């Protein structure tokens, strides 16, 4: 028995295998909408020479009444996530259309159909749609100052990963904070952050099941049996 090589089928299997690898890679780390680095290390200050013979030393000076709010790269804030959104959408449309046609028949046909022939047509259309969505996301997490802008505003970002059983939860955040909005305890509310990007993703078994279903549909659309 001689095996027959079919290039089209081979190409199909290669594409299917590549798709499976791509789908498998997607389940490891979920995609993200946060493009900022998740953390930053404090900048290393330039070395300062010791002022021998003096009590005051610049290299070890710490103000007694220093404000401990985050204000430099590498400082940590506590983010209080209090996101709640609600949206309602309603729409309706209707239409009414009518038409009529009337024609006069010639003499030989009037005995069978009458003097005139007419038709009437009426069509009506009505449609309605109601949609509603509500989401609530609460919690706390630490975020890091990754950049200080010229006007003093802080670019912050952070990530929290929680492993539960066989899945991992990813909580990511980024945005811009006005230092005046930093409250007692070095905390800031997510509702006071500009350009905020808050996301909650997971690579749990539920997500893998969804990806497996997608892969099954992909193979079934390619394979001839």
C-alpha positions as CSV (number, residue, x, y, z in Angstrom):
1,X,0.0,0.0,0.0
2,X,1.5,3.3,-1.1
3,X,0.9,6.4,1.0
4,X,-0.2,9.5,-0.8
5,X,1.2,12.9,0.2
6,X,-1.4,15.7,0.1
7,X,0.3,19.1,0.6
8,X,-3.0,20.8,1.4
9,X,-3.8,18.4,4.3
10,X,-0.3,18.7,5.7
11,X,-0.5,22.5,5.6
12,X,-3.9,22.2,7.4
13,X,-2.5,20.1,10.2
14,X,0.5,22.5,10.6
15,X,-1.8,25.4,10.9
16,X,-4.0,23.6,13.4
17,X,-0.9,22.7,15.5
18,X,0.2,26.3,15.5
19,X,-3.2,27.5,16.6
20,X,-3.2,25.0,19.5
21,X,0.2,26.3,20.6
22,X,-1.1,29.8,20.4
23,X,-4.2,28.9,22.4
24,X,-2.1,27.1,25.0
25,X,0.1,30.2,25.4
26,X,-2.9,32.4,26.0
27,X,-3.9,30.4,29.0
28,X,-0.7,31.0,30.9
29,X,-0.8,34.8,31.3
30,X,-4.1,36.6,30.5
31,X,-3.9,39.6,28.2
32,X,-3.8,43.0,29.8
33,X,-4.9,46.6,29.1
34,X,-2.2,48.0,31.4
35,X,0.9,48.9,29.3
36,X,2.9,50.6,32.1
37,X,5.6,48.7,33.9
38,X,4.1,47.2,37.1
39,X,6.8,48.5,39.4
40,X,9.9,50.7,39.6
41,X,12.9,50.9,41.9
42,X,13.9,54.1,43.6
43,X,16.5,56.2,41.8
44,X,20.0,56.0,43.3
45,X,21.0,59.4,44.6
46,X,24.5,60.7,43.6
47,X,27.1,60.0,46.3
48,X,27.7,63.0,48.7
49,X,31.0,63.6,50.4
50,X,31.0,63.7,54.2
51,X,31.4,67.1,55.8
52,X,34.0,66.1,58.4
53,X,34.0,68.1,61.6
54,X,30.3,69.2,61.3
55,X,27.2,67.8,63.1
56,X,25.0,68.2,60.1
57,X,25.6,65.5,57.4
58,X,23.6,65.8,54.2
59,X,23.9,62.0,53.4
60,X,22.0,60.9,56.5
61,X,19.7,63.9,57.0
62,X,16.0,63.0,57.7
63,X,13.5,65.8,58.4
64,X,11.6,65.3,61.6
65,X,8.3,66.7,60.2
66,X,8.6,65.2,56.8
67,X,5.4,64.4,54.9
68,X,5.4,60.6,54.4
69,X,3.0,60.7,51.4
70,X,4.4,59.0,48.2
71,X,6.1,61.5,45.9
72,X,9.1,59.8,44.4
73,X,9.8,57.0,42.0
74,X,9.6,53.7,43.9
75,X,7.3,55.0,46.7
76,X,4.4,52.8,47.5
77,X,0.7,53.8,47.9
78,X,-2.3,51.8,49.0
79,X,-5.0,51.8,46.4
80,X,-8.6,51.5,47.5
81,X,-10.5,50.0,44.5
82,X,-14.1,51.2,44.6
83,X,-15.3,50.8,41.0
84,X,-19.0,50.6,40.4
85,X,-20.6,51.2,37.0
86,X,-24.1,50.9,35.7
87,X,-25.5,51.5,32.2
88,X,-28.9,51.3,30.7
89,X,-29.8,51.5,27.1
90,X,-33.2,51.4,25.5
91,X,-34.2,51.9,21.9
92,X,-37.3,51.5,19.7
93,X,-38.1,51.8,16.1
94,X,-41.2,51.4,14.0
95,X,-42.2,51.8,10.4
96,X,-45.4,51.9,8.4
97,X,-45.6,51.5,4.6
98,X,-48.7,51.2,2.4
99,X,-49.2,51.2,-1.4
100,X,-51.9,50.7,-3.9
101,X,-52.1,50.1,-7.7
102,X,-55.2,50.6,-9.9
103,X,-55.5,49.9,-13.6
104,X,-58.3,50.2,-16.2
105,X,-58.8,47.1,-18.3
106,X,-59.5,47.2,-22.0
107,X,-63.0,46.5,-23.3
108,X,-62.7,42.7,-24.1
109,X,-61.5,41.9,-20.6
110,X,-64.0,44.0,-18.7
111,X,-66.7,41.2,-18.9
112,X,-64.4,38.8,-17.0
113,X,-62.5,41.1,-14.6
114,X,-64.6,44.3,-14.4
115,X,-63.7,47.7,-15.6
116,X,-60.8,48.2,-13.2
117,X,-58.2,46.1,-11.4
118,X,-56.7,47.2,-8.2
119,X,-54.3,45.9,-5.5
120,X,-53.5,47.1,-2.0
121,X,-50.4,46.4,0.2
122,X,-49.7,47.4,3.8
123,X,-46.7,46.6,5.9
124,X,-45.9,47.5,9.5
125,X,-42.6,47.1,11.4
126,X,-41.9,47.6,15.1
127,X,-38.8,46.7,17.1
128,X,-37.6,47.4,20.7
129,X,-34.4,46.8,22.6
130,X,-33.6,47.1,26.3
131,X,-30.1,46.5,27.7
132,X,-28.6,47.0,31.1
133,X,-25.2,46.3,32.7
134,X,-23.9,46.7,36.2
135,X,-20.4,45.9,37.6
136,X,-18.9,46.3,41.0
137,X,-15.2,45.8,41.8
138,X,-13.8,46.5,45.4
139,X,-10.6,45.7,47.1
140,X,-7.2,47.1,48.1
141,X,-3.7,46.6,46.8
142,X,-0.3,48.3,46.8
143,X,0.9,50.3,43.8
144,X,4.2,51.9,43.0
145,X,5.1,55.3,41.7
146,X,6.8,54.6,38.4
147,X,7.2,58.2,37.1
148,X,7.0,61.8,38.5
149,X,5.7,64.3,36.0
150,X,6.9,67.9,35.7
151,X,3.8,69.3,37.4
152,X,4.2,66.9,40.4
153,X,1.5,64.3,39.4
154,X,2.5,60.7,39.9
155,X,2.2,57.9,37.3
156,X,1.4,54.8,39.4
157,X,1.0,51.1,38.5
158,X,0.8,47.8,40.4
159,X,0.0,44.1,40.0
160,X,-1.3,41.5,42.5
161,X,-1.3,37.8,41.7
162,X,-3.2,35.4,43.9
163,X,-2.9,31.6,43.3
164,X,-6.0,29.7,44.3
165,X,-5.9,25.9,43.8
166,X,-5.1,25.4,40.1
167,X,-5.8,28.9,38.9
168,X,-4.2,32.3,39.3
169,X,-6.0,35.7,39.7
170,X,-4.3,38.8,38.2
171,X,-5.3,42.2,39.4
172,X,-3.5,45.1,37.6
173,X,-3.8,48.8,37.8
174,X,-2.3,52.0,36.3
175,X,-3.1,55.6,36.2
176,X,-2.1,59.2,37.2
177,X,-2.5,60.5,40.8
178,X,-2.6,64.1,42.0
179,X,-0.6,64.2,45.3
180,X,-3.4,66.3,46.8
181,X,-5.8,63.3,46.5
182,X,-3.5,61.1,48.7
183,X,-5.4,60.6,52.0
184,X,-4.3,59.6,55.5
185,X,-2.4,56.4,55.6
186,X,-0.9,57.0,52.1
187,X,-4.1,55.7,50.5
188,X,-5.8,56.9,47.3
189,X,-9.2,55.9,45.9
190,X,-9.4,54.5,42.4
191,X,-12.1,57.0,41.6
192,X,-9.7,59.8,42.1
193,X,-7.1,58.5,39.7
194,X,-7.0,59.9,36.2
195,X,-6.5,57.7,33.1
196,X,-7.2,54.7,35.4
197,X,-7.0,51.2,34.0
198,X,-8.3,48.5,36.4
199,X,-8.5,44.9,35.4
200,X,-9.2,41.6,37.0
201,X,-8.2,38.5,35.0
202,X,-7.7,34.8,35.7
203,X,-6.3,31.8,34.0
204,X,-8.5,29.3,35.9
205,X,-9.9,26.1,34.6
206,X,-13.0,27.9,33.4
207,X,-10.8,30.0,31.0
208,X,-9.0,26.8,29.8
209,X,-12.4,25.2,29.1
210,X,-13.4,28.1,27.0
211,X,-10.1,28.0,25.1
212,X,-10.5,24.2,24.6
213,X,-14.0,24.7,23.2
214,X,-12.6,27.3,20.7
215,X,-9.8,24.9,19.7
216,X,-12.3,22.1,19.2
217,X,-14.4,24.3,16.9
218,X,-11.3,25.3,15.0
219,X,-10.3,21.6,14.4
220,X,-13.8,20.6,13.4
221,X,-13.9,23.4,10.8
222,X,-10.6,22.1,9.2
223,X,-10.7,18.3,9.4
224,X,-12.6,16.5,6.7
225,X,-14.1,14.0,9.1
